[in-house]
């Protein structure tokens, strides 16, 4: 039976998923492996995107869920959902580079939005994106997110978030009202 035809399965991450999730997130954003997909940050950031402690902190947080997406029993994507009162925060979104561009990201973000509406009753989803990532921001805009122009500084000097290759990095807040 072709399980890919039935679509991905979603579940909450457990401690046992930490290593696989770190590998997935790193592969989607950093290093040469990330260049197989379109979400790479390899040209603007070197070093790590996350670490086991960061992933475990999301899993353990009482206000967060780290959704794991599996296909054929393999972890292929993930995203963080965090309840922040009136809204939910969407982060740590990663899709295996080999599966990017095939529509899986659209399915995941729709499921994430459904989940936060049903779980927490929120009416908005927030996220931050590195402001120079125009292709990624355009993808989110096609999903209904809007740019706010509200910027926060990139944590230069904190290598837990990577080693910047340029000096103009900052995060822009994107917001979507959920029906």
C-alpha positions in Angstrom: 0.0 0.0 0.0 1.3 3.5 -0.9 1.1 5.4 2.4 2.4 8.6 0.8 -0.9 8.7 -1.2 -2.8 8.9 2.1 -0.8 11.9 3.2 1.4 12.7 6.1 0.7 11.8 9.7 1.1 14.3 12.5 1.9 13.7 16.2 3.5 15.5 19.1 7.3 15.1 19.4 8.7 13.1 22.3 12.2 13.1 23.9 13.1 10.2 21.6 12.6 12.4 18.5 15.2 15.1 19.5 18.2 13.7 17.5 16.1 13.1 14.3 14.6 16.6 14.6 17.9 18.3 15.0 19.2 16.5 11.9 16.0 17.5 10.0 16.1 21.1 10.9 19.8 21.5 10.2 19.4 19.8 6.8 16.6 22.1 5.8 18.5 25.3 6.6 22.2 24.9 6.9 25.2 23.4 5.1 25.4 21.9 1.6 22.6 19.4 2.2 20.2 22.3 2.6 20.9 23.5 -0.9 18.8 20.5 -2.2 15.7 22.5 -1.1 14.7 26.1 -1.4 14.6 27.1 2.3 18.3 27.1 2.7 19.9 29.8 4.8 23.4 28.6 3.9 24.3 31.8 2.1 23.4 34.1 5.0 24.2 32.0 8.0 26.7 29.3 8.9 26.9 27.2 12.0 23.9 25.6 13.7 20.3 26.4 13.3 19.3 24.6 16.5 20.6 22.0 19.0 19.3 19.2 21.1 18.7 21.5 24.1 16.7 23.9 22.0 14.5 21.2 20.5 14.0 19.5 23.9 13.0 22.8 25.5 10.2 23.2 23.0 9.0 19.6 23.6 9.0 20.2 27.4 7.4 23.6 27.4 3.9 23.5 28.8 2.8 26.2 26.3 4.3 24.6 23.2 3.7 21.7 20.9 6.3 20.4 18.5 4.5 18.7 15.7 6.3 15.9 14.0 5.3 15.0 10.4 5.9 11.4 9.3 5.6 9.7 5.9 6.2 6.0 5.6 7.4 5.9 9.2 10.1 8.5 8.6 10.3 12.0 10.2 10.1 14.3 7.2 9.0 17.7 8.7 8.2 19.5 11.9 6.9 22.8 13.3 6.6 24.4 16.7 3.3 25.8 17.9 3.4 28.0 21.0 0.4 29.4 22.8 1.0 33.1 23.6 -2.3 34.3 25.0 -4.4 35.9 22.2 -2.3 34.3 19.4 -0.1 31.3 18.6 3.5 31.4 17.4 4.6 29.3 14.5 8.3 28.4 14.4 10.9 25.7 14.0 9.3 24.8 10.6 11.4 22.4 8.6 10.6 20.1 5.7 13.2 17.6 4.4 15.0 19.3 1.5 14.2 16.3 -0.8 10.5 16.9 -0.2 10.4 20.7 -0.6 8.4 22.1 -3.5 5.9 19.3 -3.5 3.1 20.8 -1.5 3.9 19.2 1.9 4.6 22.6 3.5 1.2 23.9 2.5 -0.4 20.8 4.1 1.6 21.3 7.3 0.9 25.0 7.8 -2.9 24.4 7.2 -2.8 21.6 9.9 -0.8 23.9 12.2 -3.5 26.6 11.8 -6.3 24.2 12.4 -4.5 22.8 15.5 -4.1 26.1 17.2 -7.6 27.2 16.5 -9.0 23.9 17.9 -6.5 23.5 20.8 -6.2 27.1 22.1 -9.0 28.9 20.4 -6.7 31.6 19.0 -7.6 33.7 16.1 -4.1 34.8 14.9 -0.9 33.0 14.0 2.4 34.9 14.4 5.9 34.1 13.1 9.2 35.8 12.5 11.2 35.4 9.3 14.7 36.8 8.5 13.7 39.9 6.6 16.1 39.3 3.7 14.4 35.9 3.0 12.1 37.4 0.3 11.3 34.1 -1.4 10.2 32.6 1.9 8.2 35.7 2.9 6.5 35.6 -0.5 5.6 31.9 0.2 4.0 32.8 3.5 2.2 35.8 1.9 0.6 33.3 -0.6 -0.7 31.4 2.5 -2.4 34.6 3.8 0.3 35.9 6.1 1.0 39.7 6.0 4.2 41.6 6.6 3.9 43.9 9.6 7.1 45.9 9.2 7.8 45.2 12.9 11.4 44.1 13.2 13.5 42.6 16.0 17.3 42.4 15.9 19.1 39.2 14.9 21.1 37.8 17.9 24.5 38.6 16.5 27.2 37.1 18.7 25.1 34.2 19.9 26.3 31.3 17.8 23.4 29.1 19.0 21.4 30.8 16.2 24.2 30.6 13.6 27.1 32.7 12.4 25.8 35.5 10.2 27.5 36.1 6.8 26.1 39.6 6.5 25.4 42.5 8.8 21.9 43.4 7.8 19.9 40.5 9.4 16.8 41.1 11.4 13.5 39.3 12.0 10.2 40.6 10.6 6.9 39.7 12.2 4.3 38.1 9.9 0.7 37.7 11.1 -2.3 35.8 9.8 -5.9 36.1 11.1 -7.3 32.6 11.4 -10.9 32.0 10.4 
